[in-house]
Amino acid sequence: MRLLRNILNTIFIIGALIGMALFYMGHKETGTYIIIAAMAFKFVEVVVRLLKLEEKN
């Protein structure tokens, strides 16, 4: 599950960076939608972490 969390976090970071770049370059609506979509991946990662679905070492 740690790999899944890392992948979800990577998607979130990349999505947030792209969304912020678009937002500040003048495409505010598109940037906002991309940031919201990236946040959905972060929410899934948080749920996985809070439900302790990761392996115990």
Biopython code that builds the backbone (N, CA, C, O; Angstrom):
import numpy as np
from Bio.PDB.StructureBuilder import StructureBuilder

atoms = [
    (1, "MET", "N", (0.809, -1.200, 0.000)),
    (1, "MET", "CA", (0.000, 0.000, 0.000)),
    (1, "MET", "C", (0.854, 1.268, 0.000)),
    (1, "MET", "O", (0.409, 2.335, -0.423)),
    (2, "ARG", "N", (2.079, 1.130, 0.479)),
    (2, "ARG", "CA", (2.952, 2.310, 0.483)),
    (2, "ARG", "C", (3.213, 2.787, -0.940)),
    (2, "ARG", "O", (3.274, 3.989, -1.195)),
    (3, "LEU", "N", (3.366, 1.848, -1.865)),
    (3, "LEU", "CA", (3.570, 2.210, -3.273)),
    (3, "LEU", "C", (2.339, 2.951, -3.800)),
    (3, "LEU", "O", (2.475, 3.946, -4.512)),
    (4, "LEU", "N", (1.156, 2.479, -3.458)),
    (4, "LEU", "CA", (-0.079, 3.154, -3.878)),
    (4, "LEU", "C", (-0.127, 4.575, -3.340)),
    (4, "LEU", "O", (-0.474, 5.504, -4.068)),
    (5, "ARG", "N", (0.220, 4.750, -2.067)),
    (5, "ARG", "CA", (0.226, 6.095, -1.478)),
    (5, "ARG", "C", (1.230, 6.997, -2.170)),
    (5, "ARG", "O", (0.946, 8.169, -2.415)),
    (6, "ASN", "N", (2.409, 6.459, -2.489)),
    (6, "ASN", "CA", (3.421, 7.257, -3.184)),
    (6, "ASN", "C", (2.949, 7.666, -4.571)),
    (6, "ASN", "O", (3.175, 8.799, -4.995)),
    (7, "ILE", "N", (2.301, 6.758, -5.276)),
    (7, "ILE", "CA", (1.783, 7.074, -6.608)),
    (7, "ILE", "C", (0.704, 8.141, -6.514)),
    (7, "ILE", "O", (0.696, 9.084, -7.305)),
    (8, "LEU", "N", (-0.207, 8.005, -5.556)),
    (8, "LEU", "CA", (-1.278, 8.998, -5.387)),
    (8, "LEU", "C", (-0.706, 10.363, -5.017)),
    (8, "LEU", "O", (-1.184, 11.387, -5.505)),
    (9, "ASN", "N", (0.302, 10.387, -4.166)),
    (9, "ASN", "CA", (0.929, 11.655, -3.798)),
    (9, "ASN", "C", (1.648, 12.286, -4.981)),
    (9, "ASN", "O", (1.616, 13.505, -5.147)),
    (10, "THR", "N", (2.292, 11.470, -5.801)),
    (10, "THR", "CA", (2.976, 11.989, -6.980)),
    (10, "THR", "C", (1.983, 12.604, -7.960)),
    (10, "THR", "O", (2.224, 13.684, -8.499)),
    (11, "ILE", "N", (0.867, 11.915, -8.188)),
    (11, "ILE", "CA", (-0.173, 12.458, -9.064)),
    (11, "ILE", "C", (-0.699, 13.770, -8.507)),
    (11, "ILE", "O", (-0.926, 14.718, -9.258)),
    (12, "PHE", "N", (-0.897, 13.829, -7.188)),
    (12, "PHE", "CA", (-1.376, 15.063, -6.565)),
    (12, "PHE", "C", (-0.392, 16.211, -6.771)),
    (12, "PHE", "O", (-0.797, 17.308, -7.156)),
    (13, "ILE", "N", (0.875, 15.976, -6.525)),
    (13, "ILE", "CA", (1.878, 17.037, -6.632)),
    (13, "ILE", "C", (1.983, 17.540, -8.069)),
    (13, "ILE", "O", (2.003, 18.747, -8.309)),
    (14, "ILE", "N", (2.049, 16.613, -9.019)),
    (14, "ILE", "CA", (2.146, 17.017, -10.423)),
    (14, "ILE", "C", (0.897, 17.777, -10.853)),
    (14, "ILE", "O", (0.988, 18.806, -11.523)),
    (15, "GLY", "N", (-0.261, 17.272, -10.467)),
    (15, "GLY", "CA", (-1.514, 17.945, -10.809)),
    (15, "GLY", "C", (-1.617, 19.324, -10.195)),
    (15, "GLY", "O", (-2.073, 20.265, -10.846)),
    (16, "ALA", "N", (-1.197, 19.453, -8.950)),
    (16, "ALA", "CA", (-1.250, 20.754, -8.283)),
    (16, "ALA", "C", (-0.306, 21.750, -8.949)),
    (16, "ALA", "O", (-0.656, 22.917, -9.125)),
    (17, "LEU", "N", (0.880, 21.297, -9.318)),
    (17, "LEU", "CA", (1.837, 22.187, -9.987)),
    (17, "LEU", "C", (1.319, 22.636, -11.350)),
    (17, "LEU", "O", (1.420, 23.813, -11.698)),
    (18, "ILE", "N", (0.770, 21.709, -12.113)),
    (18, "ILE", "CA", (0.223, 22.073, -13.419)),
    (18, "ILE", "C", (-0.968, 23.006, -13.258)),
    (18, "ILE", "O", (-1.095, 23.988, -13.989)),
    (19, "GLY", "N", (-1.840, 22.703, -12.305)),
    (19, "GLY", "CA", (-2.994, 23.555, -12.055)),
    (19, "GLY", "C", (-2.601, 24.963, -11.627)),
    (19, "GLY", "O", (-3.192, 25.944, -12.077)),
    (20, "MET", "N", (-1.600, 25.056, -10.755)),
    (20, "MET", "CA", (-1.148, 26.386, -10.315)),
    (20, "MET", "C", (-0.518, 27.162, -11.469)),
    (20, "MET", "O", (-0.733, 28.366, -11.606)),
    (21, "ALA", "N", (0.260, 26.464, -12.297)),
    (21, "ALA", "CA", (0.878, 27.141, -13.438)),
    (21, "ALA", "C", (-0.182, 27.691, -14.375)),
    (21, "ALA", "O", (-0.090, 28.835, -14.819)),
    (22, "LEU", "N", (-1.187, 26.880, -14.678)),
    (22, "LEU", "CA", (-2.260, 27.349, -15.552)),
    (22, "LEU", "C", (-3.049, 28.491, -14.908)),
    (22, "LEU", "O", (-3.408, 29.465, -15.570)),
    (23, "PHE", "N", (-3.306, 28.357, -13.626)),
    (23, "PHE", "CA", (-4.062, 29.384, -12.911)),
    (23, "PHE", "C", (-3.358, 30.734, -12.994)),
    (23, "PHE", "O", (-3.988, 31.757, -13.265)),
    (24, "TYR", "N", (-2.056, 30.730, -12.759)),
    (24, "TYR", "CA", (-1.323, 31.997, -12.746)),
    (24, "TYR", "C", (-0.963, 32.500, -14.145)),
    (24, "TYR", "O", (-0.585, 33.660, -14.308)),
    (25, "MET", "N", (-1.079, 31.628, -15.159)),
    (25, "MET", "CA", (-0.833, 32.080, -16.525)),
    (25, "MET", "C", (-2.096, 32.665, -17.156)),
    (25, "MET", "O", (-2.064, 33.099, -18.307)),
    (26, "GLY", "N", (-3.192, 32.682, -16.428)),
    (26, "GLY", "CA", (-4.390, 33.323, -16.926)),
    (26, "GLY", "C", (-5.545, 32.388, -17.222)),
    (26, "GLY", "O", (-6.649, 32.851, -17.509)),
    (27, "HIS", "N", (-5.322, 31.097, -17.161)),
    (27, "HIS", "CA", (-6.396, 30.135, -17.405)),
    (27, "HIS", "C", (-6.975, 29.705, -16.055)),
    (27, "HIS", "O", (-6.831, 28.555, -15.642)),
    (28, "LYS", "N", (-7.624, 30.639, -15.385)),
    (28, "LYS", "CA", (-8.044, 30.407, -13.998)),
    (28, "LYS", "C", (-9.046, 29.265, -13.865)),
    (28, "LYS", "O", (-8.933, 28.453, -12.947)),
    (29, "GLU", "N", (-10.011, 29.190, -14.755)),
    (29, "GLU", "CA", (-11.033, 28.150, -14.634)),
    (29, "GLU", "C", (-10.431, 26.759, -14.852)),
    (29, "GLU", "O", (-10.698, 25.838, -14.080)),
    (30, "THR", "N", (-9.631, 26.609, -15.887)),
    (30, "THR", "CA", (-8.991, 25.318, -16.164)),
    (30, "THR", "C", (-8.043, 24.931, -15.031)),
    (30, "THR", "O", (-8.024, 23.778, -14.600)),
    (31, "GLY", "N", (-7.261, 25.890, -14.552)),
    (31, "GLY", "CA", (-6.341, 25.622, -13.449)),
    (31, "GLY", "C", (-7.073, 25.172, -12.197)),
    (31, "GLY", "O", (-6.622, 24.274, -11.486)),
    (32, "THR", "N", (-8.204, 25.803, -11.939)),
    (32, "THR", "CA", (-9.002, 25.433, -10.771)),
    (32, "THR", "C", (-9.512, 24.003, -10.881)),
    (32, "THR", "O", (-9.462, 23.249, -9.910)),
    (33, "TYR", "N", (-9.999, 23.628, -12.052)),
    (33, "TYR", "CA", (-10.506, 22.267, -12.239)),
    (33, "TYR", "C", (-9.395, 21.229, -12.088)),
    (33, "TYR", "O", (-9.620, 20.157, -11.526)),
    (34, "ILE", "N", (-8.217, 21.537, -12.581)),
    (34, "ILE", "CA", (-7.095, 20.601, -12.458)),
    (34, "ILE", "C", (-6.680, 20.462, -10.999)),
    (34, "ILE", "O", (-6.374, 19.359, -10.545)),
    (35, "ILE", "N", (-6.668, 21.567, -10.265)),
    (35, "ILE", "CA", (-6.320, 21.501, -8.838)),
    (35, "ILE", "C", (-7.357, 20.691, -8.065)),
    (35, "ILE", "O", (-7.001, 19.910, -7.183)),
    (36, "ILE", "N", (-8.624, 20.870, -8.385)),
    (36, "ILE", "CA", (-9.681, 20.098, -7.715)),
    (36, "ILE", "C", (-9.529, 18.615, -8.018)),
    (36, "ILE", "O", (-9.694, 17.783, -7.127)),
    (37, "ALA", "N", (-9.218, 18.275, -9.264)),
    (37, "ALA", "CA", (-9.004, 16.869, -9.621)),
    (37, "ALA", "C", (-7.794, 16.299, -8.877)),
    (37, "ALA", "O", (-7.827, 15.153, -8.427)),
    (38, "ALA", "N", (-6.730, 17.090, -8.748)),
    (38, "ALA", "CA", (-5.551, 16.637, -8.008)),
    (38, "ALA", "C", (-5.890, 16.427, -6.535)),
    (38, "ALA", "O", (-5.384, 15.499, -5.904)),
    (39, "MET", "N", (-6.736, 17.279, -5.995)),
    (39, "MET", "CA", (-7.126, 17.131, -4.591)),
    (39, "MET", "C", (-7.901, 15.837, -4.365)),
    (39, "MET", "O", (-7.825, 15.260, -3.280)),
    (40, "ALA", "N", (-8.633, 15.378, -5.353)),
    (40, "ALA", "CA", (-9.354, 14.110, -5.221)),
    (40, "ALA", "C", (-8.367, 12.959, -4.986)),
    (40, "ALA", "O", (-8.634, 12.062, -4.187)),
    (41, "PHE", "N", (-7.224, 12.990, -5.688)),
    (41, "PHE", "CA", (-6.211, 11.963, -5.465)),
    (41, "PHE", "C", (-5.641, 12.065, -4.053)),
    (41, "PHE", "O", (-5.356, 11.042, -3.429)),
    (42, "LYS", "N", (-5.473, 13.267, -3.550)),
    (42, "LYS", "CA", (-4.955, 13.453, -2.190)),
    (42, "LYS", "C", (-5.956, 12.930, -1.163)),
    (42, "LYS", "O", (-5.565, 12.312, -0.173)),
    (43, "PHE", "N", (-7.241, 13.174, -1.395)),
    (43, "PHE", "CA", (-8.262, 12.677, -0.472)),
    (43, "PHE", "C", (-8.247, 11.154, -0.410)),
    (43, "PHE", "O", (-8.385, 10.574, 0.667)),
    (44, "VAL", "N", (-8.080, 10.505, -1.557)),
    (44, "VAL", "CA", (-8.004, 9.043, -1.576)),
    (44, "VAL", "C", (-6.789, 8.572, -0.776)),
    (44, "VAL", "O", (-6.879, 7.606, -0.019)),
    (45, "GLU", "N", (-5.660, 9.251, -0.945)),
    (45, "GLU", "CA", (-4.458, 8.877, -0.203)),
    (45, "GLU", "C", (-4.662, 9.030, 1.299)),
    (45, "GLU", "O", (-4.219, 8.187, 2.079)),
    (46, "VAL", "N", (-5.327, 10.097, 1.700)),
    (46, "VAL", "CA", (-5.581, 10.326, 3.124)),
    (46, "VAL", "C", (-6.503, 9.243, 3.681)),
    (46, "VAL", "O", (-6.290, 8.766, 4.796)),
    (47, "VAL", "N", (-7.512, 8.854, 2.927)),
    (47, "VAL", "CA", (-8.419, 7.802, 3.377)),
    (47, "VAL", "C", (-7.650, 6.495, 3.556)),
    (47, "VAL", "O", (-7.846, 5.781, 4.540)),
    (48, "VAL", "N", (-6.781, 6.191, 2.607)),
    (48, "VAL", "CA", (-5.969, 4.967, 2.722)),
    (48, "VAL", "C", (-5.109, 5.035, 3.986)),
    (48, "VAL", "O", (-4.983, 4.049, 4.711)),
    (49, "ARG", "N", (-4.523, 6.198, 4.243)),
    (49, "ARG", "CA", (-3.660, 6.350, 5.419)),
    (49, "ARG", "C", (-4.478, 6.271, 6.714)),
    (49, "ARG", "O", (-4.072, 5.596, 7.660)),
    (50, "LEU", "N", (-5.620, 6.951, 6.760)),
    (50, "LEU", "CA", (-6.413, 6.961, 7.981)),
    (50, "LEU", "C", (-7.040, 5.606, 8.302)),
    (50, "LEU", "O", (-7.198, 5.249, 9.470)),
    (51, "LEU", "N", (-7.392, 4.864, 7.271)),
    (51, "LEU", "CA", (-7.964, 3.542, 7.508)),
    (51, "LEU", "C", (-6.902, 2.490, 7.753)),
    (51, "LEU", "O", (-7.204, 1.315, 7.962)),
    (52, "LYS", "N", (-5.640, 2.935, 7.724)),
    (52, "LYS", "CA", (-4.490, 2.068, 7.984)),
    (52, "LYS", "C", (-4.526, 0.835, 7.094)),
    (52, "LYS", "O", (-4.368, -0.298, 7.550)),
    (53, "LEU", "N", (-4.741, 1.094, 5.803)),
    (53, "LEU", "CA", (-4.764, -0.008, 4.842)),
    (53, "LEU", "C", (-3.371, -0.398, 4.376)),
    (53, "LEU", "O", (-3.208, -1.283, 3.536)),
    (54, "GLU", "N", (-2.359, 0.280, 4.936)),
    (54, "GLU", "CA", (-1.004, -0.058, 4.547)),
    (54, "GLU", "C", (-0.498, -1.232, 5.362)),
    (54, "GLU", "O", (-1.039, -1.552, 6.421)),
    (55, "GLU", "N", (0.533, -1.861, 4.861)),
    (55, "GLU", "CA", (1.088, -3.031, 5.520)),
    (55, "GLU", "C", (1.817, -2.644, 6.791)),
    (55, "GLU", "O", (2.435, -1.582, 6.866)),
    (56, "LYS", "N", (1.742, -3.499, 7.779)),
    (56, "LYS", "CA", (2.480, -3.287, 9.034)),
    (56, "LYS", "C", (3.856, -3.899, 8.885)),
    (56, "LYS", "O", (3.981, -5.053, 8.476)),
    (57, "ASN", "N", (4.904, -3.130, 9.216)),
    (57, "ASN", "CA", (6.281, -3.650, 9.136)),
    (57, "ASN", "C", (6.778, -4.018, 10.504)),
    (57, "ASN", "O", (7.913, -4.473, 10.647)),
]
sb = StructureBuilder()
sb.init_structure("model")
sb.init_model(0)
sb.init_chain("A")
sb.init_seg("    ")
for serial, (resi, resn, name, xyz) in enumerate(atoms, 1):
    if name == "N":
        sb.init_residue(resn, " ", resi, " ")
    sb.init_atom(name, np.array(xyz, "f"), 0.0, 1.0, " ", f" {name:<3s}", serial, name[0])
structure = sb.get_structure()
